[in-house]
Amino acid sequence: MKQGDHFNRTKLKKEVINELRDYLNLSDDQIYRAIDQAILRESSHIYGTLAEKASLRAQIFDDIRNLGILEKYLKDERVTEIMVIGPEKVFIERDGQMQRTADRFDTSEEVYQIIDQILAPINRVVNESSPVVDGRLPDGSRVHIVIPPISLEGPTITIRKFQRGGMTVKDLIAYESFPPELEPILCTFVKAHYNILISGATNSGKSSLINALSAYIGKDERIITIEDSAELQFFHVDNLVRLETRNPNAEGENEVTMNDLIKASLRMRPNRIIVGEVRGAEAFSMLQAFSTGHSGSLSSIHANSAGDALSRLETMVLMGMDLPLRAIRGQIASSIDLVIHLGRLKKGERRLLEIIELLGLEGENYSIHPLFSYTDGRLMAAEDLIKNDNLTAYGEKENYEKGMKRYRQTCSWGQREKTE
């Protein structure tokens, strides 16, 4: 037994994996037993304390069953995003700030092993012929994977974490995404069944806001959610159907697209349809769903402003339909009632920056009515809703008026933010 030597974690892990072979389908106890046996064999010629062996046991288990060196960041509630670029670079976003960690994988094979562990439970595959795939972790965190030859830096993993238990409006207020006085106003928008499009850049909080607003949906309503990778977490609605796209198989067959799911949802008698994010030709089907009796629906889109969100919708519709631009704009104007735009400030803080009401078309252009805008560090109320029939129909007009009155009386929220 050599006291100066140390356990080789990578070597032991390979021994355990080779011994277990089909480790993805084994129980935790079976994996722990194999790890214990490997450590015991190695202990015959390498000295280690009980604490070192216990730590090694936990690390190897995380490597095999969990996500290895990434596991600690998944458990860190301050970390919102994890990015792996090949075996040597691991970045995280913590408290809104991007930083490179000291962690690294020993080989690209270790990164591929993590990828297998992510995709196996959700029956998705990534390979050279299909090098880009979306997935999710058991807790609902979103995963995007790209491998060579598309990724020139080696296999890459991007994990967007989501708060366990779902994001609430009170959580967003605590994070200062918007003032507390806005809560009753947002509540009336949802309860009065306005169709809402949430726009924003990557990681601006679009899915979090959809999750939060869902709390105002009636418990007796039937909700259909449609996503590339299921991540929305609705807990108070019993009559909930969650639909998720499916990638084509190795033969390029059996794909189920967002477009397919939106069309299928119309035959499922929904009260509301929640489309996690529109990215392409499914935009036209989403607009049709919103305008065919499913009022109060929600969706999100990547955009730099509320106005840009409408332009991006036009482009997406044109990807799948050969229609005159005015006809597309008419469809958008009749389907979307409100656009809520989110963004991030210089220091990474997420903020609700704009709410507009879409009134229709004036000639060839949209008639846009601003309701709230973020100016000089404050979210200021601009005008009142013009299309208030829904407020009356669903008994929310008085609540809306009280909310707006209180907001204007307390609009000192959000003093000018320092830009150091």
C-alpha positions as CSV (number, residue, x, y, z in Angstrom):
1,M,0.0,0.0,0.0
2,K,1.5,3.4,-1.1
3,Q,0.6,6.3,1.2
4,G,1.8,9.0,-1.2
5,D,-0.4,7.9,-4.1
6,H,-3.9,9.1,-4.7
7,F,-7.0,7.5,-6.2
8,N,-7.5,8.0,-9.9
9,R,-11.2,9.0,-10.2
10,T,-11.2,8.8,-14.0
11,K,-9.7,5.3,-14.0
12,L,-12.1,4.0,-11.3
13,K,-15.1,5.5,-13.1
14,K,-14.1,3.7,-16.4
15,E,-13.7,0.4,-14.5
16,V,-17.1,0.7,-13.0
17,I,-18.8,1.7,-16.4
18,N,-17.0,-1.2,-18.2
19,E,-18.1,-3.6,-15.5
20,L,-21.8,-2.4,-15.4
21,R,-22.1,-1.8,-19.2
22,D,-25.8,-1.0,-19.2
23,Y,-25.5,1.4,-16.3
24,L,-28.3,3.7,-17.5
25,N,-30.8,1.0,-16.7
26,L,-29.4,-0.1,-13.3
27,S,-30.6,1.0,-9.9
28,D,-28.7,3.4,-7.7
29,D,-27.9,0.6,-5.2
30,Q,-26.3,-1.5,-8.0
31,I,-24.1,1.4,-9.1
32,Y,-23.0,2.1,-5.5
33,R,-22.1,-1.5,-5.0
34,A,-19.9,-1.5,-8.1
35,I,-18.2,1.7,-7.0
36,D,-17.6,0.3,-3.5
37,Q,-16.0,-2.8,-5.0
38,A,-13.8,-0.7,-7.3
39,I,-12.6,1.5,-4.4
40,L,-12.0,-1.6,-2.3
41,R,-9.8,-3.1,-5.0
42,E,-7.8,0.1,-5.4
43,S,-7.4,0.4,-1.6
44,S,-5.2,-2.7,-1.6
45,H,-2.3,-0.6,-2.9
46,I,-3.3,3.0,-2.4
47,Y,-3.9,4.6,1.0
48,G,-7.0,6.8,1.6
49,T,-8.9,8.0,4.6
50,L,-12.6,7.2,5.1
51,A,-13.5,10.8,4.3
52,E,-11.6,10.7,1.0
53,K,-13.2,7.4,0.0
54,A,-16.7,8.7,0.8
55,S,-16.0,11.8,-1.3
56,L,-14.7,9.7,-4.1
57,R,-17.7,7.4,-3.9
58,A,-20.1,10.4,-4.2
59,Q,-18.1,11.9,-7.1
60,I,-18.0,8.7,-9.1
61,F,-21.7,8.2,-8.6
62,D,-22.4,11.8,-9.8
63,D,-20.2,11.1,-12.8
64,I,-22.2,7.9,-13.7
65,R,-25.8,8.6,-12.5
66,N,-26.0,12.4,-12.5
67,L,-24.1,15.1,-14.4
68,G,-20.7,14.8,-12.9
69,I,-18.9,18.1,-12.3
70,L,-22.1,20.0,-13.4
71,E,-24.1,18.5,-10.5
72,K,-23.0,21.1,-8.0
73,Y,-24.2,23.9,-10.3
74,L,-27.6,22.3,-10.7
75,K,-27.9,22.3,-7.0
76,D,-26.8,25.9,-6.6
77,E,-30.0,28.1,-6.6
78,R,-28.0,31.2,-7.6
79,V,-26.9,29.6,-10.9
80,T,-29.4,30.0,-13.7
81,E,-27.4,28.7,-16.7
82,I,-24.7,26.2,-17.3
83,M,-22.7,26.1,-20.5
84,V,-20.2,23.4,-21.6
85,I,-17.9,24.1,-24.6
86,G,-16.0,20.9,-25.4
87,P,-14.2,19.2,-22.5
88,E,-12.1,22.1,-21.3
89,K,-14.6,25.0,-20.8
90,V,-17.5,25.2,-18.3
91,F,-19.2,28.5,-17.9
92,I,-22.1,29.4,-15.5
93,E,-24.4,32.4,-15.0
94,R,-24.6,33.2,-11.3
95,D,-26.6,36.1,-10.0
96,G,-27.0,37.4,-13.5
97,Q,-23.2,37.4,-14.2
98,M,-21.4,35.1,-16.6
99,Q,-18.2,33.5,-15.4
100,R,-15.8,30.7,-16.4
101,T,-15.4,28.0,-13.8
102,A,-12.2,26.1,-12.9
103,D,-13.9,22.8,-13.7
104,R,-13.2,20.8,-16.9
105,F,-13.8,17.3,-18.3
106,D,-10.8,15.1,-18.9
107,T,-12.0,14.0,-22.3
108,S,-14.7,14.6,-24.9
109,E,-16.0,11.1,-24.1
110,E,-16.9,12.3,-20.7
111,V,-19.0,15.1,-22.2
112,Y,-20.7,12.6,-24.5
113,Q,-21.5,10.4,-21.5
114,I,-23.3,13.4,-19.8
115,I,-25.2,13.9,-23.0
116,D,-26.3,10.2,-23.0
117,Q,-27.5,10.5,-19.5
118,I,-29.5,13.6,-20.3
119,L,-31.2,12.2,-23.5
120,A,-31.7,8.5,-22.6
121,P,-34.7,9.1,-20.2
122,I,-36.5,11.3,-22.7
123,N,-35.9,9.0,-25.7
124,R,-34.0,11.5,-27.8
125,V,-30.8,10.9,-29.8
126,V,-28.0,13.1,-31.0
127,N,-25.5,11.9,-33.6
128,E,-23.6,13.1,-36.7
129,S,-26.7,13.0,-38.9
130,S,-28.8,14.8,-36.3
131,P,-26.3,16.9,-34.4
132,V,-28.7,19.4,-32.7
133,V,-31.2,18.4,-30.1
134,D,-33.3,19.9,-27.4
135,G,-34.0,18.1,-24.2
136,R,-34.9,18.6,-20.5
137,L,-33.8,17.4,-17.1
138,P,-36.2,15.7,-14.7
139,D,-36.6,19.0,-12.8
140,G,-37.8,20.8,-16.0
141,S,-34.5,22.5,-16.8
142,R,-34.1,23.1,-20.5
143,V,-31.1,21.5,-22.3
144,H,-29.7,22.3,-25.8
145,I,-27.0,20.1,-27.2
146,V,-24.9,20.6,-30.3
147,I,-22.1,18.2,-31.4
148,P,-19.5,18.0,-34.2
149,P,-19.5,18.5,-37.1
150,I,-21.8,21.4,-36.4
151,S,-20.0,22.5,-33.3
152,L,-16.4,23.1,-34.1
153,E,-15.3,23.4,-30.5
154,G,-16.5,19.8,-29.6
155,P,-19.7,18.7,-27.9
156,T,-21.6,21.6,-26.3
157,I,-24.3,21.6,-23.6
158,T,-26.4,24.6,-22.6
159,I,-28.6,24.1,-19.5
160,R,-31.2,26.7,-18.7
161,K,-32.3,26.0,-15.1
162,F,-35.7,26.7,-13.8
163,Q,-36.8,27.3,-10.2
164,R,-38.1,24.2,-8.5
165,G,-41.8,24.5,-7.9
166,G,-42.3,27.0,-10.7
167,M,-41.9,30.7,-10.8
168,T,-44.6,32.8,-9.2
169,V,-45.5,36.5,-9.6
170,K,-44.3,37.1,-6.0
171,D,-41.0,35.6,-7.0
172,L,-40.7,38.0,-10.0
173,I,-41.6,40.9,-7.7
174,A,-38.9,39.8,-5.2
175,Y,-36.4,39.8,-8.1
176,E,-37.6,43.3,-9.0
177,S,-38.7,42.2,-12.5
178,F,-41.6,44.6,-12.2
179,P,-43.3,46.6,-9.4
180,P,-45.7,44.9,-7.0
181,E,-48.4,47.4,-8.0
182,L,-48.5,45.8,-11.5
183,E,-49.6,42.4,-10.1
184,P,-53.4,43.1,-9.9
185,I,-53.2,44.6,-13.5
186,L,-51.5,41.5,-14.9
187,C,-54.1,39.4,-13.0
188,T,-57.0,41.2,-14.8
189,F,-55.3,40.7,-18.2
190,V,-55.3,36.9,-17.7
191,K,-58.6,36.6,-16.0
192,A,-60.3,38.7,-18.7
193,H,-58.9,36.3,-21.3
194,Y,-56.7,38.6,-23.3
195,N,-54.4,36.8,-25.8
196,I,-50.9,37.7,-24.6
197,L,-47.6,37.4,-26.5
198,I,-44.5,37.7,-24.3
199,S,-41.4,38.8,-26.1
200,G,-37.8,39.2,-25.1
201,A,-34.2,38.2,-25.7
202,T,-32.7,34.9,-24.7
203,N,-32.8,34.3,-21.0
204,S,-34.9,37.4,-20.3
205,G,-37.5,35.5,-18.3
206,K,-40.3,34.7,-20.9
207,S,-41.0,31.2,-19.7
208,S,-40.9,32.4,-16.1
209,L,-43.5,35.0,-16.7
210,I,-45.8,32.5,-18.5
211,N,-45.4,30.2,-15.5
212,A,-46.2,33.0,-13.1
213,L,-49.3,34.3,-15.1
214,S,-50.7,30.8,-15.2
215,A,-51.6,31.1,-11.5
216,Y,-54.4,33.4,-12.6
217,I,-56.0,30.9,-14.9
218,G,-59.2,29.4,-13.5
219,K,-58.9,26.0,-11.8
220,D,-61.9,24.7,-13.8
221,E,-60.4,25.5,-17.2
222,R,-58.8,23.0,-19.6
223,I,-55.3,24.0,-20.6
224,I,-53.2,22.6,-23.4
225,T,-49.4,23.4,-23.3
226,I,-47.3,22.9,-26.5
227,E,-43.5,23.0,-26.3
228,D,-40.3,21.8,-28.0
229,S,-39.1,20.5,-24.6
230,A,-41.7,20.5,-21.8
231,E,-40.6,23.0,-19.2
232,L,-43.7,25.0,-18.1
233,Q,-44.9,24.0,-14.6
234,F,-48.6,24.5,-13.9
235,F,-49.6,23.1,-10.5
236,H,-53.1,24.4,-9.7
237,V,-54.8,23.3,-12.9
238,D,-56.1,19.7,-12.9
239,N,-57.4,19.6,-16.5
240,L,-53.9,20.0,-18.1
241,V,-52.6,18.3,-21.1
242,R,-48.8,18.8,-21.8
243,L,-47.7,18.2,-25.4
244,E,-44.1,18.0,-26.6
245,T,-42.5,17.7,-30.0
246,R,-40.6,14.7,-31.2
247,N,-37.5,14.6,-33.3
248,P,-37.4,12.3,-36.4
249,N,-35.9,8.9,-35.9
250,A,-32.7,7.6,-37.5
251,E,-34.6,7.1,-40.8
252,G,-35.9,10.7,-40.7
253,E,-39.4,9.6,-40.0
254,N,-42.1,9.9,-37.2
255,E,-41.3,13.6,-36.4
256,V,-43.9,15.5,-34.5
257,T,-43.6,19.3,-35.0
258,M,-45.0,22.3,-33.1
259,N,-47.3,22.8,-36.1
260,D,-48.7,19.2,-35.7
261,L,-49.3,19.7,-32.0
262,I,-51.1,23.0,-32.4
263,K,-53.4,21.5,-34.9
264,A,-54.0,18.5,-32.7
265,S,-54.7,20.8,-29.7
266,L,-57.7,22.3,-31.5
267,R,-59.4,18.9,-31.4
268,M,-58.9,18.6,-27.6
269,R,-61.5,21.1,-26.5
270,P,-59.1,23.5,-24.8
271,N,-60.2,26.7,-23.0
272,R,-56.7,28.1,-23.4
273,I,-53.7,27.1,-25.5
274,I,-50.2,27.9,-24.2
275,V,-47.5,27.7,-26.8
276,G,-44.2,27.8,-25.0
277,E,-42.3,29.6,-27.8
278,V,-42.9,30.1,-31.5
279,R,-39.8,29.8,-33.7
280,G,-40.9,29.1,-37.2
281,A,-43.7,28.1,-39.5
282,E,-46.0,27.1,-36.6
283,A,-46.6,30.8,-36.0
284,F,-49.6,30.8,-38.4
285,S,-51.2,27.8,-36.7
286,M,-50.7,29.5,-33.3
287,L,-52.4,32.7,-34.6
288,Q,-55.3,30.7,-35.9
289,A,-55.7,28.9,-32.5
290,F,-55.7,32.2,-30.7
291,S,-58.4,33.6,-33.0
292,T,-60.7,30.6,-33.1
293,G,-62.4,30.9,-29.7
294,H,-59.5,30.1,-27.5
295,S,-59.2,33.5,-25.9
296,G,-56.8,34.0,-23.0
297,S,-54.0,32.0,-24.6
298,L,-50.3,32.8,-24.2
299,S,-47.2,32.4,-26.2
300,S,-43.6,33.8,-26.3
301,I,-41.2,34.9,-29.0
302,H,-37.6,36.0,-29.2
303,A,-37.5,39.7,-30.0
304,N,-35.8,43.0,-29.2
305,S,-38.9,45.0,-28.5
306,A,-42.7,44.6,-28.6
307,G,-42.8,46.1,-32.1
308,D,-40.0,43.7,-33.3
309,A,-42.0,40.8,-31.9
310,L,-44.8,41.6,-34.4
311,S,-42.3,41.8,-37.3
312,R,-40.7,38.5,-36.3
313,L,-44.2,36.9,-36.3
314,E,-44.7,38.1,-39.8
315,T,-41.4,36.5,-40.9
316,M,-42.3,33.2,-39.2
317,V,-45.7,33.1,-40.9
318,L,-44.1,33.7,-44.3
319,M,-41.8,30.7,-43.6
320,G,-44.8,28.4,-43.9
321,M,-47.5,30.3,-45.9
322,D,-47.4,32.3,-49.1
323,L,-49.7,35.1,-48.1
324,P,-49.8,38.9,-48.8
325,L,-48.2,40.8,-46.0
326,R,-51.4,42.8,-45.3
327,A,-53.3,39.5,-44.8
328,I,-50.6,38.3,-42.3
329,R,-50.7,41.6,-40.4
330,G,-54.5,41.4,-40.3
331,Q,-54.3,37.9,-38.8
332,I,-51.8,39.0,-36.2
333,A,-53.8,42.1,-35.3
334,S,-57.0,40.1,-34.8
335,S,-55.2,37.3,-32.8
336,I,-52.9,39.2,-30.4
337,D,-54.4,41.6,-27.8
338,L,-51.3,42.5,-25.7
339,V,-47.5,42.2,-26.1
340,I,-45.4,42.2,-22.9
341,H,-41.7,42.8,-23.6
342,L,-39.0,41.7,-21.2
343,G,-35.3,42.5,-21.3
344,R,-32.1,42.6,-19.3
345,L,-30.2,45.6,-18.0
346,K,-26.5,46.2,-18.2
347,K,-25.8,44.3,-15.0
348,G,-28.0,41.3,-16.0
349,E,-31.1,42.3,-14.1
350,R,-34.3,41.1,-15.7
351,R,-37.0,43.7,-16.2
352,L,-40.4,44.1,-17.7
353,L,-39.8,46.9,-20.1
354,E,-43.0,47.4,-22.1
355,I,-46.6,46.5,-22.5
356,I,-48.5,47.5,-25.6
357,E,-52.1,46.9,-26.8
358,L,-52.6,45.9,-30.4
359,L,-55.8,47.6,-31.7
360,G,-55.8,46.5,-35.3
361,L,-54.5,47.9,-38.5
362,E,-54.4,51.5,-39.8
363,G,-54.0,51.1,-43.5
364,E,-51.0,48.8,-43.9
365,N,-49.5,49.3,-40.4
366,Y,-50.4,48.1,-36.9
367,S,-52.3,50.4,-34.6
368,I,-50.3,50.2,-31.4
369,H,-51.4,51.6,-28.1
370,P,-48.7,51.9,-25.3
371,L,-49.8,50.9,-21.8
372,F,-46.5,50.8,-19.9
373,S,-42.9,51.7,-20.7
374,Y,-39.7,51.5,-18.8
375,T,-38.1,55.0,-18.7
376,D,-35.2,56.3,-16.5
377,G,-35.3,53.3,-14.3
378,R,-39.0,53.2,-13.8
379,L,-41.9,51.3,-15.4
380,M,-44.3,54.1,-16.1
381,A,-48.1,53.8,-16.9
382,A,-48.8,55.4,-20.2
383,E,-52.5,54.9,-21.2
384,D,-55.5,52.8,-20.2
385,L,-56.7,49.8,-22.2
386,I,-58.9,50.8,-25.1
387,K,-60.3,47.3,-25.9
388,N,-62.0,46.8,-22.6
389,D,-64.9,44.6,-23.7
390,N,-63.2,41.6,-22.1
391,L,-62.8,43.4,-18.8
392,T,-66.5,43.9,-18.7
393,A,-67.4,40.4,-20.0
394,Y,-65.4,38.7,-17.4
395,G,-66.2,41.1,-14.5
396,E,-62.7,42.5,-14.2
397,K,-63.3,46.1,-15.2
398,E,-63.5,47.5,-11.7
399,N,-60.4,45.5,-10.6
400,Y,-58.5,46.8,-13.6
401,E,-59.5,50.4,-12.9
402,K,-58.6,50.1,-9.2
403,G,-55.2,48.6,-10.1
404,M,-54.4,51.4,-12.6
405,K,-55.4,54.1,-10.1
406,R,-53.2,52.7,-7.4
407,Y,-50.3,52.2,-9.9
408,R,-50.4,55.8,-10.9
409,Q,-50.5,56.9,-7.3
410,T,-47.4,54.9,-6.5
411,C,-45.5,55.1,-9.8
412,S,-42.4,56.3,-7.9
413,W,-41.4,52.6,-7.7
414,G,-38.1,51.8,-9.3
415,Q,-36.0,54.9,-8.7
416,R,-33.5,55.7,-11.3
417,E,-31.2,52.7,-11.4
418,K,-27.4,53.4,-11.1
419,T,-25.4,52.7,-14.2
420,E,-22.0,52.3,-12.9
